[in-house]
Amino acid sequence: MVKKSVAAPLLLDFAHLTVPRGDRYILRDFSLQIRRGEHVALLGPNGSGKSTLVKAITREIYPVDRPGLRFQLLGQDDWDVNDLRGHFGIVALDQLHNLSHEVTLRRVTARELVLSGYFNSLGLWPHHRVKPAQEKHARAILRFLEISHLAHRPVSEMSSGEQRRAMIGRALVHDPGALVLDEPTNSLDPGAVREFRDLLRRLARADRTLLLVTHHIADVIPEIDRVILLQDGRIVGDGPKAQLLTSARLSRLFGAKLQVVRKGRSYDVT
Ligand SMILES: Nc1ncnc2c1ncn2[C@@H]1O[C@H](COP(=O)(O)OP(=O)(O)OP(=O)(O)O)[C@@H](O)[C@H]1O
């Protein structure tokens, strides 16, 4: 008897999305499916619509209603944003920006920032009651992220790489099936970038879908097989990385002469 292979459930199922921002359509007739367990990198130049897609996933912005529109996450059209956080953990640089405004004055520590994921806030407030199980989970997350020693240090007194780890910790409290990371290695120094990519690899191996949004080719860690190329709000390539991370494709995408260098299972450009 031939064994029937069953596809993993769809985490994200978008068809014919047209997403406006301001007075322009940024994503146009945009269709994308991602299944549970896949690790995907979304690459594209500045302004190609990567963050717009992330905001459509987090339901911060919505597509216009058009015939054929499908806008589902985990098979569901409508989401309470709080419920969504339990399935999609989002780490974006604009959160980090808010963090610097909101968290600096209050000297929120890494422990508090992680725990505040339970309350959908940035840091704890006096009315928040942390349960012992949540405290225990937060400690385990800090350990996994290798920042236990920073648990009681204010986030505003950490390096950018440490701050990003703490933000990931905040997203991990709900044990989301997918983690969406929007340009997580931007503005990190080369040492911090390397450490951060090692962390991404551990996250990918921990049975969690990674959707990594980046314009750094070297962020495409070995665990990521599928690459999506985005240009002017459209997908111009979607498939295995060996087919898409070529000098010709990336030079076309970024509008510059780029040479792809492959070292083992890692890629970079010169
Ligand atoms: N709030 C906004 N109002 C109007 N237009 C916007 C807004 N935010 C972004 N845009 C425009 O939408 C387009 C896509 O922006 P988006 O931030 O999604 O691109 P991106 O691929 O994430 O870029 P980057 O790599 O620079 O972060 C850009 O042309 C940008 O100017």
The ligand as an SDF file (V2000), in Angstrom:
LIG
                    3D

 31 33  0  0  0  0  0  0  0  0999 V2000
    2.7900   54.2830    7.4470 N   0  0  0  0  0  0  0  0  0  0  0  0
    3.0080   54.3650    6.1280 C   0  0  0  0  0  0  0  0  0  0  0  0
    2.2930   55.1950    5.3450 N   0  0  0  0  0  0  0  0  0  0  0  0
    2.4990   55.2650    4.0260 C   0  0  0  0  0  0  0  0  0  0  0  0
    3.4230   54.5210    3.3630 N   0  0  0  0  0  0  0  0  0  0  0  0
    4.1680   53.6920    4.0950 C   0  0  0  0  0  0  0  0  0  0  0  0
    4.0080   53.5590    5.5040 C   0  0  0  0  0  0  0  0  0  0  0  0
    4.9030   52.6400    5.9470 N   0  0  0  0  0  0  0  0  0  0  0  0
    5.5770   52.2190    4.8770 C   0  0  0  0  0  0  0  0  0  0  0  0
    5.1470   52.8420    3.7730 N   0  0  0  0  0  0  0  0  0  0  0  0
    5.6630   52.6470    2.4080 C   0  0  0  0  0  0  0  0  0  0  0  0
    5.3970   51.2970    2.0680 O   0  0  0  0  0  0  0  0  0  0  0  0
    6.4670   50.7980    1.2580 C   0  0  0  0  0  0  0  0  0  0  0  0
    6.9110   49.4640    1.8270 C   0  0  0  0  0  0  0  0  0  0  0  0
    7.4310   49.6910    3.1220 O   0  0  0  0  0  0  0  0  0  0  0  0
    7.8850   48.5020    4.0660 P   0  0  0  0  0  0  0  0  0  0  0  0
    8.2790   49.1350    5.3550 O   0  0  0  0  0  0  0  0  0  0  0  0
    6.8610   47.4490    4.0650 O   0  0  0  0  0  0  0  0  0  0  0  0
    9.1520   47.9840    3.2700 O   0  0  0  0  0  0  0  0  0  0  0  0
   10.3500   47.0620    3.7630 P   0  0  0  0  0  0  0  0  0  0  0  0
   10.5900   46.0840    2.6690 O   0  0  0  0  0  0  0  0  0  0  0  0
   10.0640   46.5200    5.1150 O   0  0  0  0  0  0  0  0  0  0  0  0
   11.5200   48.1160    3.8010 O   0  0  0  0  0  0  0  0  0  0  0  0
   12.8370   48.1820    4.7520 P   0  0  0  0  0  0  0  0  0  0  0  0
   13.7450   47.0990    4.2980 O   0  0  0  0  0  0  0  0  0  0  0  0
   13.3850   49.5340    4.4460 O   0  0  0  0  0  0  0  0  0  0  0  0
   12.3800   48.0490    6.1790 O   0  0  0  0  0  0  0  0  0  0  0  0
    7.5440   51.8510    1.2320 C   0  0  0  0  0  0  0  0  0  0  0  0
    7.4740   52.5200   -0.0110 O   0  0  0  0  0  0  0  0  0  0  0  0
    7.1660   52.7940    2.3500 C   0  0  0  0  0  0  0  0  0  0  0  0
    7.5220   54.1180    2.0450 O   0  0  0  0  0  0  0  0  0  0  0  0
  1  2  1  0
  2  3  1  0
  2  7  2  0
  3  4  2  0
  4  5  1  0
  5  6  2  0
  6  7  1  0
  6 10  1  0
  7  8  1  0
  8  9  2  0
  9 10  1  0
 10 11  1  0
 11 12  1  0
 11 30  1  0
 12 13  1  0
 13 14  1  0
 13 28  1  0
 14 15  1  0
 15 16  1  0
 16 17  2  0
 16 18  1  0
 16 19  1  0
 19 20  1  0
 20 21  2  0
 20 22  1  0
 20 23  1  0
 23 24  1  0
 24 25  2  0
 24 26  1  0
 24 27  1  0
 28 29  1  0
 28 30  1  0
 30 31  1  0
M  END
$$$$
